[in-house]
């Protein structure tokens, strides 16, 4: 999987998390580490 599609998937997951108003700080940190 290339980085562009990976980032798009992450964005979708984050949007779902925001809409459900549930995303753990640890998960957010892990995602940020994965992106950077």
mmJSON file of the N, C-alpha and C atoms, coordinates in Angstrom:
{"data_MODEL":{"atom_site":{
"group_PDB":["ATOM","ATOM","ATOM","ATOM","ATOM","ATOM","ATOM","ATOM","ATOM","ATOM","ATOM","ATOM","ATOM","ATOM","ATOM","ATOM","ATOM","ATOM","ATOM","ATOM","ATOM","ATOM","ATOM","ATOM","ATOM","ATOM","ATOM","ATOM","ATOM","ATOM","ATOM","ATOM","ATOM","ATOM","ATOM","ATOM","ATOM","ATOM","ATOM","ATOM","ATOM","ATOM","ATOM","ATOM","ATOM","ATOM","ATOM","ATOM","ATOM","ATOM","ATOM","ATOM","ATOM","ATOM","ATOM","ATOM","ATOM","ATOM","ATOM","ATOM","ATOM","ATOM","ATOM","ATOM","ATOM","ATOM","ATOM","ATOM","ATOM","ATOM","ATOM","ATOM","ATOM","ATOM","ATOM","ATOM","ATOM","ATOM","ATOM","ATOM","ATOM","ATOM","ATOM","ATOM","ATOM","ATOM","ATOM","ATOM","ATOM","ATOM","ATOM","ATOM","ATOM","ATOM","ATOM","ATOM","ATOM","ATOM","ATOM","ATOM","ATOM","ATOM","ATOM","ATOM","ATOM","ATOM","ATOM","ATOM"],
"id":[1,2,3,4,5,6,7,8,9,10,11,12,13,14,15,16,17,18,19,20,21,22,23,24,25,26,27,28,29,30,31,32,33,34,35,36,37,38,39,40,41,42,43,44,45,46,47,48,49,50,51,52,53,54,55,56,57,58,59,60,61,62,63,64,65,66,67,68,69,70,71,72,73,74,75,76,77,78,79,80,81,82,83,84,85,86,87,88,89,90,91,92,93,94,95,96,97,98,99,100,101,102,103,104,105,106,107,108],
"type_symbol":["N","C","C","N","C","C","N","C","C","N","C","C","N","C","C","N","C","C","N","C","C","N","C","C","N","C","C","N","C","C","N","C","C","N","C","C","N","C","C","N","C","C","N","C","C","N","C","C","N","C","C","N","C","C","N","C","C","N","C","C","N","C","C","N","C","C","N","C","C","N","C","C","N","C","C","N","C","C","N","C","C","N","C","C","N","C","C","N","C","C","N","C","C","N","C","C","N","C","C","N","C","C","N","C","C","N","C","C"],
"label_atom_id":["N","CA","C","N","CA","C","N","CA","C","N","CA","C","N","CA","C","N","CA","C","N","CA","C","N","CA","C","N","CA","C","N","CA","C","N","CA","C","N","CA","C","N","CA","C","N","CA","C","N","CA","C","N","CA","C","N","CA","C","N","CA","C","N","CA","C","N","CA","C","N","CA","C","N","CA","C","N","CA","C","N","CA","C","N","CA","C","N","CA","C","N","CA","C","N","CA","C","N","CA","C","N","CA","C","N","CA","C","N","CA","C","N","CA","C","N","CA","C","N","CA","C","N","CA","C"],
"label_alt_id":[null,null,null,null,null,null,null,null,null,null,null,null,null,null,null,null,null,null,null,null,null,null,null,null,null,null,null,null,null,null,null,null,null,null,null,null,null,null,null,null,null,null,null,null,null,null,null,null,null,null,null,null,null,null,null,null,null,null,null,null,null,null,null,null,null,null,null,null,null,null,null,null,null,null,null,null,null,null,null,null,null,null,null,null,null,null,null,null,null,null,null,null,null,null,null,null,null,null,null,null,null,null,null,null,null,null,null,null],
"label_comp_id":["UNK","UNK","UNK","UNK","UNK","UNK","UNK","UNK","UNK","UNK","UNK","UNK","UNK","UNK","UNK","UNK","UNK","UNK","UNK","UNK","UNK","UNK","UNK","UNK","UNK","UNK","UNK","UNK","UNK","UNK","UNK","UNK","UNK","UNK","UNK","UNK","UNK","UNK","UNK","UNK","UNK","UNK","UNK","UNK","UNK","UNK","UNK","UNK","UNK","UNK","UNK","UNK","UNK","UNK","UNK","UNK","UNK","UNK","UNK","UNK","UNK","UNK","UNK","UNK","UNK","UNK","UNK","UNK","UNK","UNK","UNK","UNK","UNK","UNK","UNK","UNK","UNK","UNK","UNK","UNK","UNK","UNK","UNK","UNK","UNK","UNK","UNK","UNK","UNK","UNK","UNK","UNK","UNK","UNK","UNK","UNK","UNK","UNK","UNK","UNK","UNK","UNK","UNK","UNK","UNK","UNK","UNK","UNK"],
"label_asym_id":["A","A","A","A","A","A","A","A","A","A","A","A","A","A","A","A","A","A","A","A","A","A","A","A","A","A","A","A","A","A","A","A","A","A","A","A","A","A","A","A","A","A","A","A","A","A","A","A","A","A","A","A","A","A","A","A","A","A","A","A","A","A","A","A","A","A","A","A","A","A","A","A","A","A","A","A","A","A","A","A","A","A","A","A","A","A","A","A","A","A","A","A","A","A","A","A","A","A","A","A","A","A","A","A","A","A","A","A"],
"label_entity_id":["1","1","1","1","1","1","1","1","1","1","1","1","1","1","1","1","1","1","1","1","1","1","1","1","1","1","1","1","1","1","1","1","1","1","1","1","1","1","1","1","1","1","1","1","1","1","1","1","1","1","1","1","1","1","1","1","1","1","1","1","1","1","1","1","1","1","1","1","1","1","1","1","1","1","1","1","1","1","1","1","1","1","1","1","1","1","1","1","1","1","1","1","1","1","1","1","1","1","1","1","1","1","1","1","1","1","1","1"],
"label_seq_id":[1,1,1,2,2,2,3,3,3,4,4,4,5,5,5,6,6,6,7,7,7,8,8,8,9,9,9,10,10,10,11,11,11,12,12,12,13,13,13,14,14,14,15,15,15,16,16,16,17,17,17,18,18,18,19,19,19,20,20,20,21,21,21,22,22,22,23,23,23,24,24,24,25,25,25,26,26,26,27,27,27,28,28,28,29,29,29,30,30,30,31,31,31,32,32,32,33,33,33,34,34,34,35,35,35,36,36,36],
"pdbx_PDB_ins_code":[null,null,null,null,null,null,null,null,null,null,null,null,null,null,null,null,null,null,null,null,null,null,null,null,null,null,null,null,null,null,null,null,null,null,null,null,null,null,null,null,null,null,null,null,null,null,null,null,null,null,null,null,null,null,null,null,null,null,null,null,null,null,null,null,null,null,null,null,null,null,null,null,null,null,null,null,null,null,null,null,null,null,null,null,null,null,null,null,null,null,null,null,null,null,null,null,null,null,null,null,null,null,null,null,null,null,null,null],
"Cartn_x":[0.86,0.0,0.895,0.599,1.427,1.0,1.839,1.586,0.313,0.024,-1.161,-2.428,-2.572,-3.781,-3.791,-2.606,-2.53,-3.042,-2.596,-3.039,-4.538,-5.048,-6.489,-7.271,-6.771,-7.425,-7.401,-6.251,-6.134,-7.102,-7.192,-8.112,-9.547,-9.915,-11.275,-11.502,-10.519,-10.655,-10.781,-9.975,-10.03,-11.375,-11.893,-13.198,-14.292,-14.218,-15.195,-15.071,-13.825,-13.591,-14.159,-13.958,-14.475,-15.993,-16.596,-18.059,-18.675,-17.958,-18.466,-17.994,-17.171,-16.627,-15.968,-15.241,-14.469,-13.201,-12.096,-10.792,-9.812,-9.165,-8.3,-7.038,-6.518,-5.291,-4.134,-4.064,-2.986,-3.086,-4.287,-4.475,-4.103,-4.495,-4.173,-2.663,-1.977,-0.526,0.118,-0.374,0.177,-0.017,-1.191,-1.468,-0.533,-0.326,0.579,1.994,2.429,3.758,3.842,2.77,2.768,2.822,2.154,2.1,3.427,4.03,5.261,6.474],
"Cartn_y":[-1.201,0.0,1.25,2.188,3.394,4.395,5.394,6.339,7.147,7.483,8.305,7.583,6.322,5.585,5.331,5.133,4.935,6.175,7.339,8.582,8.785,8.418,8.564,7.663,6.432,5.513,6.082,6.626,7.214,8.374,9.204,10.349,9.881,8.822,8.283,7.792,7.078,6.54,7.675,8.724,9.858,10.56,10.698,11.341,10.531,9.214,8.352,8.527,8.558,8.724,10.043,11.104,12.411,12.411,11.806,11.821,11.027,10.01,9.231,9.822,10.873,11.543,10.518,9.621,8.676,8.317,8.768,8.339,8.527,7.457,7.523,8.316,9.062,9.836,8.951,7.735,6.825,6.482,6.21,5.866,7.053,8.248,9.442,9.621,9.4,9.525,8.505,7.285,6.236,6.583,7.118,7.495,8.612,9.601,10.707,10.186,9.25,8.651,7.94,7.237,6.463,7.386,8.53,9.457,10.181,10.621,11.414,10.543],
"Cartn_z":[0.0,0.0,0.0,-0.884,-0.929,0.15,0.367,1.454,1.227,-0.02,-0.274,0.174,-0.246,0.137,1.641,2.231,3.679,4.409,3.971,4.614,4.44,3.27,3.033,3.99,4.187,5.113,6.53,6.93,8.263,8.417,7.388,7.437,7.621,6.901,7.028,8.451,8.994,10.348,11.364,11.188,12.111,12.009,10.796,10.615,11.294,11.182,11.848,13.356,13.845,15.277,15.784,15.012,15.424,15.437,14.414,14.324,15.471,15.943,17.073,18.407,18.304,19.487,20.409,19.801,20.611,19.871,20.402,19.898,21.043,21.41,22.58,22.271,23.242,23.043,22.585,23.116,22.724,21.246,20.783,19.372,18.491,18.895,18.122,18.032,19.156,19.182,18.251,18.291,17.429,15.954,15.629,14.24,13.809,14.673,14.337,14.118,14.965,14.788,13.451,13.094,11.847,10.632,10.729,9.596,9.431,10.514,10.429,10.226],
"occupancy":[1.0,1.0,1.0,1.0,1.0,1.0,1.0,1.0,1.0,1.0,1.0,1.0,1.0,1.0,1.0,1.0,1.0,1.0,1.0,1.0,1.0,1.0,1.0,1.0,1.0,1.0,1.0,1.0,1.0,1.0,1.0,1.0,1.0,1.0,1.0,1.0,1.0,1.0,1.0,1.0,1.0,1.0,1.0,1.0,1.0,1.0,1.0,1.0,1.0,1.0,1.0,1.0,1.0,1.0,1.0,1.0,1.0,1.0,1.0,1.0,1.0,1.0,1.0,1.0,1.0,1.0,1.0,1.0,1.0,1.0,1.0,1.0,1.0,1.0,1.0,1.0,1.0,1.0,1.0,1.0,1.0,1.0,1.0,1.0,1.0,1.0,1.0,1.0,1.0,1.0,1.0,1.0,1.0,1.0,1.0,1.0,1.0,1.0,1.0,1.0,1.0,1.0,1.0,1.0,1.0,1.0,1.0,1.0],
"B_iso_or_equiv":[0.0,0.0,0.0,0.0,0.0,0.0,0.0,0.0,0.0,0.0,0.0,0.0,0.0,0.0,0.0,0.0,0.0,0.0,0.0,0.0,0.0,0.0,0.0,0.0,0.0,0.0,0.0,0.0,0.0,0.0,0.0,0.0,0.0,0.0,0.0,0.0,0.0,0.0,0.0,0.0,0.0,0.0,0.0,0.0,0.0,0.0,0.0,0.0,0.0,0.0,0.0,0.0,0.0,0.0,0.0,0.0,0.0,0.0,0.0,0.0,0.0,0.0,0.0,0.0,0.0,0.0,0.0,0.0,0.0,0.0,0.0,0.0,0.0,0.0,0.0,0.0,0.0,0.0,0.0,0.0,0.0,0.0,0.0,0.0,0.0,0.0,0.0,0.0,0.0,0.0,0.0,0.0,0.0,0.0,0.0,0.0,0.0,0.0,0.0,0.0,0.0,0.0,0.0,0.0,0.0,0.0,0.0,0.0],
"pdbx_formal_charge":[null,null,null,null,null,null,null,null,null,null,null,null,null,null,null,null,null,null,null,null,null,null,null,null,null,null,null,null,null,null,null,null,null,null,null,null,null,null,null,null,null,null,null,null,null,null,null,null,null,null,null,null,null,null,null,null,null,null,null,null,null,null,null,null,null,null,null,null,null,null,null,null,null,null,null,null,null,null,null,null,null,null,null,null,null,null,null,null,null,null,null,null,null,null,null,null,null,null,null,null,null,null,null,null,null,null,null,null],
"auth_seq_id":[1,1,1,2,2,2,3,3,3,4,4,4,5,5,5,6,6,6,7,7,7,8,8,8,9,9,9,10,10,10,11,11,11,12,12,12,13,13,13,14,14,14,15,15,15,16,16,16,17,17,17,18,18,18,19,19,19,20,20,20,21,21,21,22,22,22,23,23,23,24,24,24,25,25,25,26,26,26,27,27,27,28,28,28,29,29,29,30,30,30,31,31,31,32,32,32,33,33,33,34,34,34,35,35,35,36,36,36],
"auth_comp_id":["UNK","UNK","UNK","UNK","UNK","UNK","UNK","UNK","UNK","UNK","UNK","UNK","UNK","UNK","UNK","UNK","UNK","UNK","UNK","UNK","UNK","UNK","UNK","UNK","UNK","UNK","UNK","UNK","UNK","UNK","UNK","UNK","UNK","UNK","UNK","UNK","UNK","UNK","UNK","UNK","UNK","UNK","UNK","UNK","UNK","UNK","UNK","UNK","UNK","UNK","UNK","UNK","UNK","UNK","UNK","UNK","UNK","UNK","UNK","UNK","UNK","UNK","UNK","UNK","UNK","UNK","UNK","UNK","UNK","UNK","UNK","UNK","UNK","UNK","UNK","UNK","UNK","UNK","UNK","UNK","UNK","UNK","UNK","UNK","UNK","UNK","UNK","UNK","UNK","UNK","UNK","UNK","UNK","UNK","UNK","UNK","UNK","UNK","UNK","UNK","UNK","UNK","UNK","UNK","UNK","UNK","UNK","UNK"],
"auth_asym_id":["A","A","A","A","A","A","A","A","A","A","A","A","A","A","A","A","A","A","A","A","A","A","A","A","A","A","A","A","A","A","A","A","A","A","A","A","A","A","A","A","A","A","A","A","A","A","A","A","A","A","A","A","A","A","A","A","A","A","A","A","A","A","A","A","A","A","A","A","A","A","A","A","A","A","A","A","A","A","A","A","A","A","A","A","A","A","A","A","A","A","A","A","A","A","A","A","A","A","A","A","A","A","A","A","A","A","A","A"],
"auth_atom_id":["N","CA","C","N","CA","C","N","CA","C","N","CA","C","N","CA","C","N","CA","C","N","CA","C","N","CA","C","N","CA","C","N","CA","C","N","CA","C","N","CA","C","N","CA","C","N","CA","C","N","CA","C","N","CA","C","N","CA","C","N","CA","C","N","CA","C","N","CA","C","N","CA","C","N","CA","C","N","CA","C","N","CA","C","N","CA","C","N","CA","C","N","CA","C","N","CA","C","N","CA","C","N","CA","C","N","CA","C","N","CA","C","N","CA","C","N","CA","C","N","CA","C","N","CA","C"],
"pdbx_PDB_model_num":[1,1,1,1,1,1,1,1,1,1,1,1,1,1,1,1,1,1,1,1,1,1,1,1,1,1,1,1,1,1,1,1,1,1,1,1,1,1,1,1,1,1,1,1,1,1,1,1,1,1,1,1,1,1,1,1,1,1,1,1,1,1,1,1,1,1,1,1,1,1,1,1,1,1,1,1,1,1,1,1,1,1,1,1,1,1,1,1,1,1,1,1,1,1,1,1,1,1,1,1,1,1,1,1,1,1,1,1]
}}}
